[in-house]
């Protein structure tokens, strides 16, 4: 049984679009062929460092899910995350993400309240002017100004990536 506020990529996408339109926020809804972050960036002509990559992890003891958002070229520092949430974490199983949220890995949006879970954003996202993120379906994304996205999400920022683990910007 789903525990998210909205279940499934199409429902989540529809809600995101509805929110953005109802608040008169300027955005671009992008449909693309590619689904891997680095390939999407190349296909639509943006820098991968503008992409917000959203991952769902699970506390090993509590089994609580957390939404972790980093830039497209970054990797999560699991030690920093574990310290932040006071327990060791691991990536949630692909089949569990599908069952709980109706989403495929790669289609997870940064809207924590649509998923019904706590979220943490890496502090480096705050330096972005424009961002692009998945909106539910694997081949659809939203591009918009970060300053417009910020008040919608009211994210909690933390240091979640190791600088030596950052993949060079492409």
C-alpha atoms as an extended CHARMM CRD file, in Angstrom:
* protein
*
       170  EXT
         1         1  UNK       CA              0.0000000000        0.0000000000        0.0000000000  PROA      1               0.0000000000
         2         2  UNK       CA              1.2890000000        3.4650000000       -0.8650000000  PROA      2               0.0000000000
         3         3  UNK       CA              2.3430000000        5.8410000000        1.8850000000  PROA      3               0.0000000000
         4         4  UNK       CA              2.9170000000        8.8610000000       -0.3370000000  PROA      4               0.0000000000
         5         5  UNK       CA              0.5700000000       11.8050000000       -0.6110000000  PROA      5               0.0000000000
         6         6  UNK       CA              0.3770000000       11.2210000000       -4.3740000000  PROA      6               0.0000000000
         7         7  UNK       CA              1.0560000000        7.8700000000       -6.0160000000  PROA      7               0.0000000000
         8         8  UNK       CA              2.5490000000        7.3590000000       -9.4590000000  PROA      8               0.0000000000
         9         9  UNK       CA              4.5770000000        9.4320000000      -11.8760000000  PROA      9               0.0000000000
        10        10  UNK       CA              1.6540000000       10.8510000000      -13.8550000000  PROA      10              0.0000000000
        11        11  UNK       CA             -0.2760000000       11.9040000000      -10.7230000000  PROA      11              0.0000000000
        12        12  UNK       CA              2.8040000000       13.5000000000       -9.1920000000  PROA      12              0.0000000000
        13        13  UNK       CA              3.6170000000       15.3050000000      -12.4510000000  PROA      13              0.0000000000
        14        14  UNK       CA              0.0590000000       16.6050000000      -12.7240000000  PROA      14              0.0000000000
        15        15  UNK       CA              0.1810000000       17.9340000000       -9.1640000000  PROA      15              0.0000000000
        16        16  UNK       CA              3.5580000000       19.6390000000       -9.7180000000  PROA      16              0.0000000000
        17        17  UNK       CA              2.2870000000       21.3050000000      -12.9010000000  PROA      17              0.0000000000
        18        18  UNK       CA             -0.9090000000       22.3700000000      -11.1170000000  PROA      18              0.0000000000
        19        19  UNK       CA              1.0680000000       23.9100000000       -8.2320000000  PROA      19              0.0000000000
        20        20  UNK       CA              3.3970000000       25.8100000000      -10.5560000000  PROA      20              0.0000000000
        21        21  UNK       CA              0.5490000000       27.1100000000      -12.7150000000  PROA      21              0.0000000000
        22        22  UNK       CA             -1.6420000000       28.0830000000       -9.7570000000  PROA      22              0.0000000000
        23        23  UNK       CA              1.1980000000       30.1680000000       -8.3170000000  PROA      23              0.0000000000
        24        24  UNK       CA              1.9850000000       31.7550000000      -11.7130000000  PROA      24              0.0000000000
        25        25  UNK       CA              5.5520000000       30.4650000000      -11.5730000000  PROA      25              0.0000000000
        26        26  UNK       CA              7.5040000000       30.5390000000      -14.8140000000  PROA      26              0.0000000000
        27        27  UNK       CA              8.7960000000       27.0770000000      -15.7650000000  PROA      27              0.0000000000
        28        28  UNK       CA              9.5340000000       24.8590000000      -18.7360000000  PROA      28              0.0000000000
        29        29  UNK       CA              8.0720000000       21.3410000000      -18.9150000000  PROA      29              0.0000000000
        30        30  UNK       CA             10.6330000000       19.3380000000      -20.9020000000  PROA      30              0.0000000000
        31        31  UNK       CA              9.9650000000       15.9810000000      -22.5560000000  PROA      31              0.0000000000
        32        32  UNK       CA             13.1450000000       14.1140000000      -23.4840000000  PROA      32              0.0000000000
        33        33  UNK       CA             14.1940000000       10.7230000000      -24.8200000000  PROA      33              0.0000000000
        34        34  UNK       CA             17.0920000000       10.1130000000      -22.4300000000  PROA      34              0.0000000000
        35        35  UNK       CA             16.6100000000        9.1740000000      -18.7760000000  PROA      35              0.0000000000
        36        36  UNK       CA             20.1390000000        9.1530000000      -17.2640000000  PROA      36              0.0000000000
        37        37  UNK       CA             20.9700000000       12.5650000000      -15.7400000000  PROA      37              0.0000000000
        38        38  UNK       CA             24.1330000000       13.1470000000      -17.7760000000  PROA      38              0.0000000000
        39        39  UNK       CA             22.3920000000       12.1270000000      -21.0190000000  PROA      39              0.0000000000
        40        40  UNK       CA             19.3070000000       14.2690000000      -20.3200000000  PROA      40              0.0000000000
        41        41  UNK       CA             21.5760000000       17.2620000000      -19.7180000000  PROA      41              0.0000000000
        42        42  UNK       CA             23.3010000000       16.7290000000      -23.0760000000  PROA      42              0.0000000000
        43        43  UNK       CA             20.0220000000       16.1310000000      -24.9400000000  PROA      43              0.0000000000
        44        44  UNK       CA             18.3310000000       19.2990000000      -23.7510000000  PROA      44              0.0000000000
        45        45  UNK       CA             21.4620000000       21.4480000000      -23.6670000000  PROA      45              0.0000000000
        46        46  UNK       CA             21.9290000000       22.1790000000      -19.9620000000  PROA      46              0.0000000000
        47        47  UNK       CA             24.8610000000       21.6680000000      -17.6190000000  PROA      47              0.0000000000
        48        48  UNK       CA             24.5290000000       18.5740000000      -15.4330000000  PROA      48              0.0000000000
        49        49  UNK       CA             25.3640000000       20.7780000000      -12.4440000000  PROA      49              0.0000000000
        50        50  UNK       CA             21.9400000000       22.4580000000      -12.8960000000  PROA      50              0.0000000000
        51        51  UNK       CA             20.1690000000       19.1550000000      -12.3790000000  PROA      51              0.0000000000
        52        52  UNK       CA             18.7270000000       18.2070000000       -9.0190000000  PROA      52              0.0000000000
        53        53  UNK       CA             19.1100000000       14.4650000000       -8.6070000000  PROA      53              0.0000000000
        54        54  UNK       CA             16.6350000000       13.0350000000       -6.0910000000  PROA      54              0.0000000000
        55        55  UNK       CA             17.3180000000        9.7540000000       -4.3580000000  PROA      55              0.0000000000
        56        56  UNK       CA             15.3630000000        7.8360000000       -1.7480000000  PROA      56              0.0000000000
        57        57  UNK       CA             17.3130000000        6.2400000000        1.0740000000  PROA      57              0.0000000000
        58        58  UNK       CA             16.2040000000        4.1860000000        4.0460000000  PROA      58              0.0000000000
        59        59  UNK       CA             17.3340000000        4.1600000000        7.6520000000  PROA      59              0.0000000000
        60        60  UNK       CA             18.7260000000        0.7120000000        8.4370000000  PROA      60              0.0000000000
        61        61  UNK       CA             17.1240000000        0.5760000000       11.9010000000  PROA      61              0.0000000000
        62        62  UNK       CA             13.9980000000        2.7140000000       11.5730000000  PROA      62              0.0000000000
        63        63  UNK       CA             13.2800000000        1.7690000000        7.9530000000  PROA      63              0.0000000000
        64        64  UNK       CA             12.1530000000        5.3840000000        7.4610000000  PROA      64              0.0000000000
        65        65  UNK       CA             12.5930000000        6.8120000000        4.0010000000  PROA      65              0.0000000000
        66        66  UNK       CA             14.3530000000       10.1090000000        3.3230000000  PROA      66              0.0000000000
        67        67  UNK       CA             14.4660000000       12.1130000000        0.1080000000  PROA      67              0.0000000000
        68        68  UNK       CA             18.0290000000       13.2220000000       -0.6020000000  PROA      68              0.0000000000
        69        69  UNK       CA             18.6140000000       15.8730000000       -3.2470000000  PROA      69              0.0000000000
        70        70  UNK       CA             22.0450000000       16.6070000000       -4.6860000000  PROA      70              0.0000000000
        71        71  UNK       CA             23.2740000000       18.1310000000       -7.9260000000  PROA      71              0.0000000000
        72        72  UNK       CA             23.3950000000       15.8320000000      -10.9380000000  PROA      72              0.0000000000
        73        73  UNK       CA             27.1800000000       15.4640000000      -10.8740000000  PROA      73              0.0000000000
        74        74  UNK       CA             27.4200000000       14.6620000000       -7.1540000000  PROA      74              0.0000000000
        75        75  UNK       CA             27.3460000000       11.5320000000       -5.0160000000  PROA      75              0.0000000000
        76        76  UNK       CA             25.9250000000       11.2650000000       -1.5100000000  PROA      76              0.0000000000
        77        77  UNK       CA             28.3240000000       11.1020000000        1.4290000000  PROA      77              0.0000000000
        78        78  UNK       CA             26.5370000000        8.3280000000        3.3550000000  PROA      78              0.0000000000
        79        79  UNK       CA             28.5290000000        9.0670000000        6.5280000000  PROA      79              0.0000000000
        80        80  UNK       CA             27.3560000000       12.6890000000        6.5370000000  PROA      80              0.0000000000
        81        81  UNK       CA             23.7820000000       11.5680000000        5.8860000000  PROA      81              0.0000000000
        82        82  UNK       CA             23.9070000000        8.9560000000        8.6430000000  PROA      82              0.0000000000
        83        83  UNK       CA             25.1700000000       11.5920000000       11.0610000000  PROA      83              0.0000000000
        84        84  UNK       CA             22.3720000000       13.9500000000       10.0370000000  PROA      84              0.0000000000
        85        85  UNK       CA             19.5470000000       11.4490000000       10.5660000000  PROA      85              0.0000000000
        86        86  UNK       CA             21.2010000000        9.6470000000       13.5140000000  PROA      86              0.0000000000
        87        87  UNK       CA             21.2920000000        6.2230000000       11.8990000000  PROA      87              0.0000000000
        88        88  UNK       CA             23.0540000000        4.3890000000        9.1170000000  PROA      88              0.0000000000
        89        89  UNK       CA             21.2910000000        4.6090000000        5.7750000000  PROA      89              0.0000000000
        90        90  UNK       CA             21.2500000000        2.7150000000        2.5220000000  PROA      90              0.0000000000
        91        91  UNK       CA             19.6370000000        3.2800000000       -0.8440000000  PROA      91              0.0000000000
        92        92  UNK       CA             16.0330000000        2.1160000000       -0.9040000000  PROA      92              0.0000000000
        93        93  UNK       CA             15.3570000000       -0.8900000000       -3.1120000000  PROA      93              0.0000000000
        94        94  UNK       CA             14.1030000000       -0.0880000000       -6.6070000000  PROA      94              0.0000000000
        95        95  UNK       CA             11.0690000000       -2.3380000000       -6.2010000000  PROA      95              0.0000000000
        96        96  UNK       CA             10.1800000000       -0.6740000000       -2.8880000000  PROA      96              0.0000000000
        97        97  UNK       CA             10.2850000000        2.7970000000       -4.4730000000  PROA      97              0.0000000000
        98        98  UNK       CA              7.9530000000        1.5320000000       -7.1840000000  PROA      98              0.0000000000
        99        99  UNK       CA              5.5920000000       -0.0840000000       -4.6520000000  PROA      99              0.0000000000
       100       100  UNK       CA              5.5100000000        2.7960000000       -2.1090000000  PROA      100             0.0000000000
       101       101  UNK       CA              5.5940000000        5.8020000000       -4.4450000000  PROA      101             0.0000000000
       102       102  UNK       CA              4.7270000000        4.4750000000       -7.9080000000  PROA      102             0.0000000000
       103       103  UNK       CA              7.9740000000        5.9520000000       -9.2200000000  PROA      103             0.0000000000
       104       104  UNK       CA             10.9530000000        4.6310000000      -11.1040000000  PROA      104             0.0000000000
       105       105  UNK       CA             14.4630000000        5.5690000000      -10.0070000000  PROA      105             0.0000000000
       106       106  UNK       CA             15.3060000000        8.6060000000      -12.1170000000  PROA      106             0.0000000000
       107       107  UNK       CA             11.7700000000        9.9990000000      -11.9880000000  PROA      107             0.0000000000
       108       108  UNK       CA             11.7900000000       11.1100000000       -8.3490000000  PROA      108             0.0000000000
       109       109  UNK       CA             10.9410000000       14.8250000000       -7.8940000000  PROA      109             0.0000000000
       110       110  UNK       CA             12.2430000000       17.0770000000       -5.0740000000  PROA      110             0.0000000000
       111       111  UNK       CA              8.7260000000       17.6990000000       -3.7010000000  PROA      111             0.0000000000
       112       112  UNK       CA              8.9050000000       15.9950000000       -0.2820000000  PROA      112             0.0000000000
       113       113  UNK       CA              5.2920000000       16.8020000000        0.5880000000  PROA      113             0.0000000000
       114       114  UNK       CA              4.0590000000       14.9310000000       -2.5050000000  PROA      114             0.0000000000
       115       115  UNK       CA              5.9710000000       11.8540000000       -1.3520000000  PROA      115             0.0000000000
       116       116  UNK       CA              5.1280000000       12.1760000000        2.3250000000  PROA      116             0.0000000000
       117       117  UNK       CA              8.7470000000       11.8580000000        3.5270000000  PROA      117             0.0000000000
       118       118  UNK       CA             11.4010000000       14.0980000000        5.0480000000  PROA      118             0.0000000000
       119       119  UNK       CA             13.8920000000       15.6460000000        2.6440000000  PROA      119             0.0000000000
       120       120  UNK       CA             17.4310000000       16.9710000000        2.8220000000  PROA      120             0.0000000000
       121       121  UNK       CA             19.1160000000       19.0320000000        0.1210000000  PROA      121             0.0000000000
       122       122  UNK       CA             22.8440000000       19.4070000000       -0.2970000000  PROA      122             0.0000000000
       123       123  UNK       CA             23.8510000000       22.9800000000        0.4690000000  PROA      123             0.0000000000
       124       124  UNK       CA             25.5230000000       23.3680000000       -2.9490000000  PROA      124             0.0000000000
       125       125  UNK       CA             22.0740000000       23.5220000000       -4.5850000000  PROA      125             0.0000000000
       126       126  UNK       CA             21.6380000000       26.9850000000       -3.0600000000  PROA      126             0.0000000000
       127       127  UNK       CA             24.2120000000       28.3720000000       -5.5350000000  PROA      127             0.0000000000
       128       128  UNK       CA             22.0780000000       27.4200000000       -8.5520000000  PROA      128             0.0000000000
       129       129  UNK       CA             20.3030000000       30.0660000000      -10.5640000000  PROA      129             0.0000000000
       130       130  UNK       CA             18.3200000000       27.6820000000      -12.7790000000  PROA      130             0.0000000000
       131       131  UNK       CA             17.5390000000       24.0530000000      -11.9580000000  PROA      131             0.0000000000
       132       132  UNK       CA             16.0670000000       21.0960000000      -13.7530000000  PROA      132             0.0000000000
       133       133  UNK       CA             14.5380000000       18.1070000000      -11.9940000000  PROA      133             0.0000000000
       134       134  UNK       CA             12.4770000000       15.0050000000      -12.6800000000  PROA      134             0.0000000000
       135       135  UNK       CA              8.7410000000       15.4140000000      -12.2650000000  PROA      135             0.0000000000
       136       136  UNK       CA              7.5510000000       11.8040000000      -12.0970000000  PROA      136             0.0000000000
       137       137  UNK       CA              7.7720000000       10.1250000000      -15.5130000000  PROA      137             0.0000000000
       138       138  UNK       CA             11.3190000000        9.1300000000      -16.4960000000  PROA      138             0.0000000000
       139       139  UNK       CA             11.2910000000       11.1640000000      -19.6990000000  PROA      139             0.0000000000
       140       140  UNK       CA              9.8780000000       14.4180000000      -18.3140000000  PROA      140             0.0000000000
       141       141  UNK       CA             11.5230000000       17.1970000000      -16.3400000000  PROA      141             0.0000000000
       142       142  UNK       CA             10.8250000000       20.7100000000      -15.1060000000  PROA      142             0.0000000000
       143       143  UNK       CA             13.2740000000       23.5740000000      -15.6100000000  PROA      143             0.0000000000
       144       144  UNK       CA             12.8310000000       26.7300000000      -13.5810000000  PROA      144             0.0000000000
       145       145  UNK       CA             14.5610000000       29.3370000000      -11.4530000000  PROA      145             0.0000000000
       146       146  UNK       CA             15.7560000000       27.9920000000       -8.1220000000  PROA      146             0.0000000000
       147       147  UNK       CA             14.5510000000       31.1270000000       -6.3490000000  PROA      147             0.0000000000
       148       148  UNK       CA             11.0070000000       30.2190000000       -7.4720000000  PROA      148             0.0000000000
       149       149  UNK       CA             11.3540000000       26.5950000000       -6.3920000000  PROA      149             0.0000000000
       150       150  UNK       CA             12.8050000000       27.3380000000       -2.9580000000  PROA      150             0.0000000000
       151       151  UNK       CA              9.6420000000       28.6930000000       -1.2540000000  PROA      151             0.0000000000
       152       152  UNK       CA              7.5930000000       25.7570000000       -2.5990000000  PROA      152             0.0000000000
       153       153  UNK       CA              9.8780000000       23.1850000000       -1.0430000000  PROA      153             0.0000000000
       154       154  UNK       CA             11.2120000000       24.9560000000        2.0520000000  PROA      154             0.0000000000
       155       155  UNK       CA             14.0820000000       22.4520000000        2.0760000000  PROA      155             0.0000000000
       156       156  UNK       CA             16.4240000000       21.5980000000        4.9130000000  PROA      156             0.0000000000
       157       157  UNK       CA             19.9920000000       22.1050000000        3.6860000000  PROA      157             0.0000000000
       158       158  UNK       CA             23.0160000000       20.1430000000        4.8830000000  PROA      158             0.0000000000
       159       159  UNK       CA             26.4390000000       19.1270000000        3.6500000000  PROA      159             0.0000000000
       160       160  UNK       CA             25.6560000000       15.7900000000        1.9870000000  PROA      160             0.0000000000
       161       161  UNK       CA             28.4750000000       15.2760000000       -0.5330000000  PROA      161             0.0000000000
       162       162  UNK       CA             32.2180000000       14.8510000000       -0.2000000000  PROA      162             0.0000000000
       163       163  UNK       CA             34.2020000000       17.2110000000       -2.3830000000  PROA      163             0.0000000000
       164       164  UNK       CA             36.5760000000       14.4080000000       -3.3900000000  PROA      164             0.0000000000
       165       165  UNK       CA             33.5720000000       12.3420000000       -4.4880000000  PROA      165             0.0000000000
       166       166  UNK       CA             32.1560000000       15.0340000000       -6.7630000000  PROA      166             0.0000000000
       167       167  UNK       CA             32.3220000000       13.8990000000      -10.3520000000  PROA      167             0.0000000000
       168       168  UNK       CA             33.7700000000       16.5390000000      -12.6470000000  PROA      168             0.0000000000
       169       169  UNK       CA             31.1210000000       18.7380000000      -14.2340000000  PROA      169             0.0000000000
       170       170  UNK       CA             30.3660000000       17.7070000000      -17.7750000000  PROA      170             0.0000000000
